[in-house]
Amino acid sequence: MKKPTEQQQRINTWIERLELQATSLITGTNIDELSAKERVDLAIKVMNQLQRFIALRQQIEVASQPAAATASDGALITDLMRQMRGEGTE
């Protein structure tokens, strides 16, 4: 198996950090003290973060494939940065 590039390692590190932060926030929240609206808001935020993590992981997998290595790294980085800022992709 091909060794991940430095860029892919940094992306993996950021994904792990974000996952740990999300887990820490959820663990520190007492669900019983939240109103129904607050529970829905929390669930939506967690689902949005999960969706971003999945999209980032898929991009890493695609980028690590030999055929994808010939694709433009600049476009991948630009798209990744948009997703990390919470912007939609075109």
Secondary structure as UniProt FT lines:
FT   HELIX           6..27
FT   HELIX           31..33
FT   HELIX           36..64
FT   HELIX           66..70
FT   HELIX           73..84
FT   TURN            85..86
//
